[in-house]
């Protein structure tokens, strides 16, 4: 029954002449049948619905993929959807990049309202670049179910990461591209090394599901060891649970004060000391809260974060960007003071070697 309704939904959506109400009814019929279906039937149905990713972008396609997202967010096995989702992104993203670049070339740098100018350029070029314009629209209109699939599948995220990079500069004009970039950059089971040279504290761990460095900062505030074990929590338990995705709520009330400057290991090149001023030579090695963990430089297979005193007061919300994405840092081992010193020395030596080479 569920498989039959999946076939009917895809066939109806593929008919460009079908009335919108007919497609919506087919989607509702499928959802009604889903309520009592077993896992095997759901998987078989998702294999059929995954084929919709190959259809031309229409409002009908949006109805099908919204149904797919509905199932995934309710725990359906995402495995049958990984390949068609990745192939969809690989197909439409280069075309969307072409459309963006063509529009951008028509915009003067001194315009007051660049967004309006971009929309006008897009309107002019749509008839000249129909496939590229369609791809641009698909990213903008269909990103929510794709994000749901990527959130549920580390494999889909990993396979989409290189194509996701291409979406980064589209995000200023295409909301869907921005969120797809953010999601495709989320790492899974990534090795992380965090040290605080001033206190000689540190740990080695595993990071998963972290979508921004704001979220990373908050998780570090929760799990990083403290010199004084009696000093209490840096963030509340509720804030920590929100950031990890243990609560449905996505944002805590109020704001949290950032604890540190986050630096890449390159900040310790040659000198073994962090600079705390706001000069460009110092900030070049910052890990900006607005960035993503995938941008953090790697040293000997670890994403390295060096913690230093804050250069100014930072306040930001304890929140997560994606409702269903679970984030965490699993501390595997605390480092001794001697190990922290040894890592700092290695960073300095590597920097000196690179400068000489």
C-alpha positions in Angstrom: 0.0 0.0 0.0 2.7 2.5 1.0 4.8 1.7 -2.0 1.8 2.1 -4.3 1.1 5.5 -2.9 4.7 6.5 -3.2 4.6 5.6 -6.9 1.4 7.5 -7.4 2.8 10.6 -5.6 6.0 10.6 -7.9 3.9 10.0 -11.0 1.5 12.8 -10.2 4.3 15.2 -9.4 6.0 14.4 -12.7 2.9 15.5 -14.6 3.4 19.2 -15.1 -0.3 19.5 -16.0 -1.5 18.0 -12.7 -3.5 20.4 -10.5 -1.8 21.4 -7.3 -4.7 20.0 -5.2 -4.2 16.6 -6.8 -0.5 16.5 -5.9 -1.2 17.6 -2.4 -3.9 15.0 -2.0 -1.4 12.3 -3.2 1.1 13.5 -0.6 -1.5 13.4 2.1 -2.6 9.9 1.1 1.0 8.8 1.4 1.4 10.3 4.8 -1.8 8.7 6.0 -0.5 5.3 4.9 2.9 5.9 6.5 1.4 6.1 9.9 0.9 2.4 10.2 3.7 1.1 7.9 6.6 -1.0 9.0 10.3 -0.1 8.5 10.6 -2.4 5.4 7.7 -0.7 3.6 9.0 2.8 4.5 12.5 2.0 3.1 11.0 0.7 -0.1 8.8 3.8 -0.4 11.7 6.1 0.2 13.7 4.5 -2.6 10.8 5.4 -4.9 10.4 8.9 -3.5 14.2 9.4 -3.8 13.7 9.2 -7.6 11.9 12.5 -7.4 15.2 14.3 -7.0 15.8 13.7 -10.7 12.6 15.5 -11.7 12.6 19.1 -13.0 12.1 21.7 -10.3 8.4 22.5 -10.0 5.9 23.3 -7.1 4.9 19.6 -7.5 8.5 18.5 -6.7 8.4 20.7 -3.6 5.4 18.7 -2.4 7.1 15.4 -2.8 10.3 16.4 -1.1 8.4 18.0 1.8 6.9 14.6 2.3 10.3 13.0 2.3 11.5 15.6 4.8 8.5 14.8 7.0 9.4 11.1 7.1 13.1 11.7 7.8 12.4 14.1 10.7 10.2 11.4 12.2 13.0 8.8 12.2 12.7 7.1 8.9 16.0 5.4 7.7 17.7 8.0 5.5 19.9 5.5 3.7 17.8 5.1 0.5 17.9 8.9 0.1 21.7 9.5 0.4 22.7 8.8 -3.3 19.8 10.8 -4.9 20.3 13.7 -2.6 24.0 13.9 -3.3 23.5 13.6 -7.0 20.8 16.3 -6.8 23.3 18.7 -5.2 26.1 17.8 -7.6 23.8 18.5 -10.5 22.2 21.8 -9.5 25.0 23.5 -7.6 27.4 24.2 -10.5 24.4 25.5 -12.6 23.4 27.7 -9.7 26.9 29.0 -9.4 26.9 30.0 -13.1 23.6 31.8 -12.6 24.9 33.7 -9.6 28.1 34.7 -11.3 26.3 35.9 -14.4 23.9 38.0 -12.2 26.8 39.4 -10.1 28.6 40.6 -13.2 25.7 42.9 -14.0 25.8 44.6 -10.6 27.9 47.7 -10.0 30.0 47.8 -6.8 28.7 51.3 -5.8 24.9 50.4 -5.7 23.1 51.2 -2.5 20.7 48.2 -2.7 22.7 45.3 -4.1 20.0 42.8 -3.2 17.4 44.5 -5.3 19.9 44.9 -8.2 20.7 41.1 -8.0 17.0 40.3 -8.2 16.6 42.5 -11.2 19.5 40.9 -12.9 18.1 37.5 -12.1 14.8 38.4 -13.7 16.5 39.6 -16.8 18.7 36.5 -17.2 16.1 33.9 -16.4 15.0 33.5 -20.0 18.6 33.4 -21.3 19.8 30.8 -18.7 16.7 28.6 -18.0 18.5 25.6 -16.7 20.8 27.6 -14.5 17.8 29.7 -13.3 15.9 26.5 -12.5 18.9 25.2 -10.5 19.1 28.5 -8.6 15.4 28.3 -7.7 15.7 24.6 -6.7 18.4 25.5 -4.1 16.2 28.3 -2.8 12.9 26.4 -2.6 13.9 22.8 -1.8 16.6 23.2 0.8 14.6 22.3 3.9 14.0 18.6 3.0 17.6 18.3 1.8 18.9 19.8 5.1 16.7 17.2 6.9 18.4 14.4 5.0 21.9 15.8 5.5 21.2 16.3 9.2 20.3 12.6 9.6 23.2 11.3 7.5 26.9 11.9 8.2 27.6 10.0 5.0 25.5 12.4 2.9 27.2 15.4 4.5 30.7 14.0 3.8 29.8 13.3 0.2 28.4 16.8 -0.2 31.2 18.7 1.4 33.1 19.6 -1.7 30.0 20.7 -3.5 28.9 22.6 -0.4 32.0 24.7 -0.5 30.7 26.0 -3.9 27.6 27.3 -2.2 29.3 29.5 0.3 29.5 32.6 -1.8 25.9 32.0 -3.1 24.5 32.4 0.4 24.3 36.2 0.4 21.6 36.0 -2.3 20.2 32.5 -1.9 19.0 31.5 1.6 18.8 27.8 0.6 22.4 27.8 -0.5 23.5 29.4 2.7 21.9 26.7 4.9 23.0 23.9 2.7 26.6 25.2 2.9 26.3 25.3 6.7 24.9 21.8 6.9 27.3 20.2 4.4 30.3 21.5 6.4 29.2 19.7 9.6 31.8 17.1 10.6 31.2 13.7 12.2 33.6 11.8 14.5 36.3 14.5 13.9 39.4 14.3 16.1 39.9 17.5 18.1 42.8 18.7 20.3 42.2 21.7 22.6 44.8 23.4 24.8 45.0 26.4 27.0 48.6 27.4 27.3 48.1 29.8 30.2 46.6 27.1 32.5 48.4 24.2 30.9 45.1 22.4 30.5 43.9 20.5 27.5 42.2 17.4 26.1 41.9 15.1 23.1 38.4 14.3 21.9 35.9 13.6 19.2 33.6 16.3 17.7 30.4 15.6 15.9 27.4 17.6 14.7 28.8 21.1 15.4 27.4 23.5 12.8 29.2 26.7 13.8 32.1 27.9 15.9 29.6 29.7 18.2 28.3 26.2 19.1 31.8 24.9 19.4 32.7 27.7 21.8 29.7 26.9 24.0 30.5 23.2 24.0 34.1 23.9 25.0 32.8 26.1 27.8 30.8 23.1 29.0 33.5 20.3 28.7 36.9 22.0 29.0 38.6 21.3 32.4 38.9 24.1 34.9 41.9 25.0 37.1 39.6 25.2 40.1 37.2 22.2 40.1 35.0 24.1 42.6 34.4 27.1 40.4 31.1 25.8 39.0 29.6 25.5 35.5 30.5 28.0 32.8 27.1 27.6 31.1 23.8 26.3 32.6 22.8 22.7 32.1 19.8 23.9 30.1 22.0 25.9 27.7 24.3 22.8 27.3 21.3 20.6 26.5 20.0 23.1 23.9 23.3 23.3 22.2 23.6 19.5 22.1 20.1 19.1 20.7 18.8 17.2 23.8 15.9 19.7 24.0 13.4 20.7 21.3 14.0 24.3 22.2 16.7 25.8 19.9 17.7 28.9 21.9 18.0 29.7 25.5 16.8 33.0 27.0 19.4 35.7 27.4 23.0 35.6 26.3 26.2 33.8 27.3 29.6 35.6 27.7 32.3 34.0 25.5 35.1 32.6 27.6 38.1 32.8 25.2 39.6 33.9 22.0 39.8 30.7 19.9 43.0 30.4 18.0 44.4 28.1 15.3 47.6 26.3 16.1 49.4 28.7 13.8 49.0 31.4 16.5 51.8 29.8 18.4 54.3 29.6 15.5 57.8 30.4 16.6 57.0 32.4 19.7 54.9 29.9 21.7 52.8 32.9 22.9 49.4 34.1 22.0 48.9 37.7 20.9 45.8 39.2 22.5 45.6 42.5 20.6 43.3 43.3 17.7 46.0 43.7 15.1 45.6 41.9 11.8 48.7 39.8 12.5 46.9 38.5 15.6 43.4 38.1 14.2 44.7 36.2 11.2 45.1 33.2 13.4 41.7 33.5 15.2 39.1 30.9 14.8 36.1 33.2 14.3 32.8 32.2 16.0 31.0 33.0 12.8 32.9 30.3 11.0 32.6 26.5 10.9 34.7 23.8 12.5 35.6 22.5 9.0 37.7 25.6 8.6 39.9 25.0 11.6 43.4 24.1 10.5 44.5 20.5 11.0 47.8 19.5 12.8 48.8 15.8 12.7 45.1 14.7 12.1 43.6 16.9 14.8 41.5 20.0 14.4 43.4 22.1 16.9 41.9 24.9 19.1 44.2 27.0 21.2 42.4 28.9 24.0 43.5 32.4 25.1 42.1 35.2 27.1 39.3 37.2 25.3 40.4 40.4 23.6 37.0 42.0 24.2 33.6 41.0 25.6 31.6 38.7 23.5 28.0 37.8 24.2 26.0 35.4 22.1 23.0 33.1 22.3 23.1 29.5 23.5 21.5 28.0 20.5 21.8 25.5 17.6 21.1 26.2 14.0 19.3 22.9 13.1 16.5 21.4 15.0 17.3 17.7 14.6 21.1 17.8 14.4 22.8 16.5 17.6 26.1 18.0 18.5 28.7 17.0 21.1 32.3 16.8 22.0 33.4 13.6 23.6 36.5 14.0 25.7 38.6 11.0 25.2 41.5 12.0 27.4 42.7 14.9 29.5 46.2 16.1 28.8 48.8 16.6 31.5 50.6 19.9 31.9 53.7 18.4 30.4 51.7 17.2 27.3 50.2 20.6 26.8 53.7 22.1 26.9 54.9 19.5 24.4 52.1 20.3 22.0 52.8 24.1 22.2 56.5 23.3 21.5 55.5 21.2 18.5 53.3 24.0 17.1 56.2 26.5 17.5 58.7 24.2 15.8 56.4 23.3 12.9 55.9 27.0 12.4 59.6 27.7 12.4 60.2 24.9 9.9 57.5 26.1 7.5 58.9 29.7 7.7 62.4 28.4 6.9 61.1 26.1 4.1 
